[in-house]
Every structure is written in C-alpha cells, then in structure tokens.
Amino acid sequence: MKEDSLNCALVLGASGGIGLALVRELLEDPRLDKIIAVSRQPKPENIEWGASRTKILWIQCRYNEVSMTDTVLQLSPYKGQFSRVCICHGVLHQGDIQPEKRLEDINETSMQFVLHSNVVIPSLWLKLLFDFVKGQNNCILIALSARVGSIGDNKLGGWYAYRASKSALNMVMKTAAIEYSRRAKNVKLIAFHPGTTDTNLSKPFQKRVAEDKLFTPSFVAKQLTEIMNHASVDGQLSFLDWAGKSIDW
C-alpha cells in the first residue's frame, strides 16, 4: 500500500563517512518527511537519533543486482515521492588494493574491484530507480564522483583504476542524464566532487593535504545539500565540486 503523499530522500551507501553525514543532515530538513538509508551495515546503534528516529527507514543491502532489486521493491510505497537521491558508493583502497603509482602497479583483480564499486553499482541504481524517481515532483539525483576523474584536469597521472572509474562514472551519468531528460524530465543529475574528506577513503593520503582543505563529512554534507536545494532541473548533467563550481570534464 502506498504511503500518503510524502517528500522523501534516499541515501545509498549510508554507512560511509559522507553517506552517514548526509543522512543526519537531511534529517534536519523540515521539508523532508522520510529519509531512507541503504547500506551493507545495519542502522548504527551508537548514534542518538532522538525524535527523528521515526523519520528514518534503514535497509540493508548486499549491493549485488538481486539484493539491490529487492531493496528497490521495498521502496514501492514511496514511488514517485523522492526529491533527493544520493549515491554515495566509492572505494579507493581496501586491504592489498592501493592506488597505482606507476603502470607496473596495475592489477587485474584490483582494477575490476574498483570499477565494480565505483561504476557498476551506481549504474545499477540508475537503472533500478528510474521508475521510482520519475513523476511530477522534481528530484535531484547525485553520485559521488571525484576531480581526479576529470581527463582535462589530470596533470599528475597515477591512480589508474580510481581515475578511470570516476571518468567512467561521469560518462554513465552523462548518458543517463540524456535518457532521463527524455523519459523522466523531473530528474536532475549531478556528479559531485566532495573534496578531500576526513573519511576512511582518504585516511592514508591526508598528510600532504592542507588543514583548510581537509573537510569534515558534516561540512561536505551541508555543502551538498545546499547544492541540491538550489539545483535547477534542466535535463543536463552537472559536474560540480563542494563549492558548487563546475569541473572540466
């Protein structure tokens, strides 16, 4: 049974540093009636949700197509009522998987893992959520990209898998934006570069980052919500940084 008309937000990858900060930021928005968080991990027990606990629905998902399809079916009561969708998946390193410094570091298994996490999973969400976000209400859909995915901005080289995955994600988003503009005119797509954020993803690489360029997840979440609040549904993909400035493709 469909819920009465609601204004809903969906955060995918909600247990990560930026994802969790976004959940908390969106919970503070009085215009949103329901925040749906999706992650591999269960709802954090060490957070005091206060009065907002009734406003949040937490769903666990294994991030394969079968599990993701089941997750989307659980969203059926909220179909057509999403005004915010945030795809917060991303991996740079994990265990033995590290950013490549030179060509000799490229590894088949590592590259496939990074591409799957950063491109395949967001692409599946774009497919599976299509019928759930189109409708009469404007919906801003963002995916976490990265400035290092910019071909024009690449001056240093290295980080082959991560750079390639974010470039590929941008192309998927661009292609999807063209199709959404024809078939779901109420949806605006944004590829978002959060800057270097103090999360597990950036931990090993923070030593050379200036103090004023290392952002808290809370700061990034606030910046992103402001960008979404002021975005216009124009049928185009925007590639924006944390300050709302366009990034060269």
C-alpha positions in Angstrom: 0.0 0.0 0.0 1.3 3.4 -1.0 2.0 6.0 1.7 0.2 9.3 1.7 2.0 11.9 -0.4 5.4 12.4 1.2 8.6 14.2 0.4 11.4 11.6 0.6 15.1 11.4 0.4 17.2 8.3 -0.4 20.8 7.8 0.6 22.6 4.8 -0.9 25.9 3.8 0.8 24.6 5.4 4.0 27.1 3.8 6.4 30.1 5.5 4.9 31.5 8.8 6.2 29.8 11.1 3.7 26.7 8.9 3.4 26.0 8.9 7.2 26.7 12.6 7.4 24.1 13.2 4.6 21.6 11.1 6.5 22.0 13.2 9.5 21.9 16.5 7.6 18.8 15.5 5.6 17.0 14.5 8.9 17.3 18.2 9.9 15.4 19.4 6.8 11.8 20.0 7.9 10.6 19.8 4.3 11.6 16.1 4.1 9.1 13.6 5.6 11.1 10.4 5.2 14.8 9.6 4.9 15.5 6.1 3.6 19.1 4.9 4.2 20.6 1.9 2.4 23.9 0.2 3.4 25.6 -3.1 3.9 25.7 -2.4 7.6 22.7 -2.2 9.9 21.5 1.1 11.3 24.2 2.4 13.7 23.4 1.8 17.3 25.9 4.3 18.7 24.0 7.3 17.3 21.2 9.0 19.2 18.6 9.7 16.6 16.3 11.5 19.0 12.9 12.5 17.7 14.0 11.8 14.1 14.1 8.1 14.7 10.6 7.8 13.3 11.6 9.7 10.2 14.3 7.3 9.1 13.9 3.9 7.4 17.2 1.8 7.3 17.5 -1.0 4.8 20.4 -3.4 4.5 21.6 -4.4 1.0 24.5 -6.6 -0.3 25.0 -4.5 -3.4 24.6 -7.2 -6.0 21.8 -6.9 -8.5 19.5 -9.4 -6.8 19.8 -7.7 -3.5 19.5 -4.2 -5.0 16.4 -5.2 -6.9 14.8 -6.4 -3.7 15.8 -3.2 -2.0 14.0 -1.2 -4.7 10.9 -3.3 -4.3 10.9 -2.3 -0.6 10.7 1.3 -1.8 7.4 0.8 -3.6 5.3 2.7 -1.0 7.4 5.8 -1.8 7.4 5.5 -5.6 7.3 9.0 -7.2 7.9 10.8 -3.9 11.7 11.2 -3.9 13.1 14.7 -4.2 16.6 13.7 -3.2 18.6 10.6 -4.2 22.3 10.4 -3.1 24.5 7.6 -4.5 27.5 7.6 -2.1 29.4 4.5 -3.1 33.1 4.7 -3.6 36.3 2.8 -3.0 39.9 3.9 -3.4 41.8 1.3 -1.4 40.9 -1.8 0.6 43.4 -4.3 2.1 46.0 -5.0 -0.6 44.3 -2.8 -3.1 46.0 0.5 -3.3 46.1 3.4 -5.8 48.7 2.7 -8.5 51.7 4.9 -8.6 53.0 3.6 -11.9 52.0 1.3 -14.8 53.7 -1.7 -13.2 51.2 -1.5 -10.3 48.2 -2.2 -12.4 46.5 -5.4 -11.3 43.6 -7.1 -13.0 41.7 -8.1 -9.8 42.2 -4.7 -8.1 41.0 -2.8 -11.2 37.9 -4.9 -11.6 37.1 -4.4 -7.9 37.4 -0.6 -8.1 35.5 -0.3 -11.3 32.7 -2.5 -10.0 32.3 -0.5 -6.8 32.6 2.9 -8.4 30.9 2.4 -11.7 28.8 -0.8 -11.9 26.9 -0.4 -8.6 25.9 3.3 -9.3 24.9 2.3 -12.8 22.6 -0.4 -11.5 21.0 2.1 -9.1 20.4 4.5 -12.1 18.6 1.6 -13.8 16.7 0.2 -10.9 15.5 3.5 -9.5 14.3 5.0 -12.8 10.6 4.2 -12.4 10.8 5.3 -8.7 12.1 8.8 -9.2 10.2 9.9 -12.3 7.0 11.7 -11.8 5.5 15.1 -11.1 7.9 16.2 -8.3 11.4 17.5 -9.1 14.1 15.1 -8.0 17.8 15.9 -7.6 20.0 12.7 -8.1 23.7 12.9 -7.2 26.5 10.4 -7.3 29.9 10.9 -5.7 32.5 11.5 -8.4 36.0 13.0 -8.0 38.0 15.7 -9.5 40.7 13.1 -10.4 38.1 11.6 -12.8 38.5 14.7 -14.9 40.5 14.0 -18.0 41.2 17.7 -18.6 42.4 18.2 -15.0 44.8 15.2 -14.9 48.3 16.7 -14.5 49.9 14.2 -12.2 49.0 10.8 -13.5 48.9 7.7 -11.3 45.8 6.2 -9.6 44.8 4.4 -12.8 41.8 2.4 -11.5 40.3 5.2 -9.4 40.7 7.9 -12.1 39.3 5.5 -14.8 36.4 4.5 -12.6 35.4 8.1 -11.9 35.7 9.1 -15.5 33.6 6.1 -16.4 31.0 7.1 -13.8 30.8 10.6 -15.3 30.2 9.1 -18.7 27.5 6.8 -17.3 25.9 9.8 -15.6 26.1 11.9 -18.7 24.5 9.2 -20.8 21.8 8.6 -18.2 21.1 12.4 -18.0 20.3 12.4 -21.7 17.9 9.5 -21.3 16.4 10.9 -18.1 15.8 14.2 -19.9 13.6 12.4 -22.4 11.9 9.9 -20.2 12.0 11.4 -16.7 12.0 15.2 -17.2 11.6 15.9 -13.5 15.1 14.5 -12.6 18.4 16.4 -12.4 21.6 14.5 -12.3 24.8 15.8 -10.6 28.3 14.3 -10.4 29.7 15.6 -7.2 33.3 16.1 -6.1 33.3 16.4 -2.3 37.0 17.4 -1.9 39.3 15.6 0.4 37.1 14.5 3.2 38.2 13.1 6.6 36.9 9.5 6.0 38.5 6.1 5.8 38.8 6.5 2.0 41.3 9.4 2.3 43.0 8.4 5.6 46.2 7.1 4.1 46.6 10.2 1.9 45.9 13.1 4.3 49.5 14.0 5.3 50.0 16.3 2.3 46.6 17.9 2.5 46.5 21.4 3.9 44.4 21.7 7.0 41.9 24.0 5.4 41.5 21.6 2.5 40.6 18.6 4.6 36.9 18.7 5.1 34.7 17.1 7.7 31.9 14.8 6.5 29.4 17.2 8.1 30.8 20.1 6.1 30.6 18.2 2.9 27.0 17.1 3.6 26.0 20.7 4.3 27.6 21.9 1.0 26.0 19.1 -1.0 22.5 19.7 0.5 22.8 23.4 -0.4 23.8 22.5 -4.0 20.8 20.2 -4.2 18.5 22.8 -2.7 19.5 25.3 -5.4 19.8 23.0 -8.4 17.6 23.5 -11.4 16.0 20.6 -13.3 17.5 21.3 -16.8 18.0 17.9 -18.4 21.8 18.2 -18.1 24.4 16.5 -16.0 26.4 18.9 -13.8 30.0 18.0 -12.6 30.4 20.2 -9.5 32.8 20.5 -6.6 32.0 21.0 -3.0 31.8 24.8 -3.6 29.3 24.4 -6.4 31.9 25.2 -9.1 31.9 23.3 -12.4 34.8 20.9 -13.1 36.3 20.4 -16.5 35.4 17.0 -18.0 
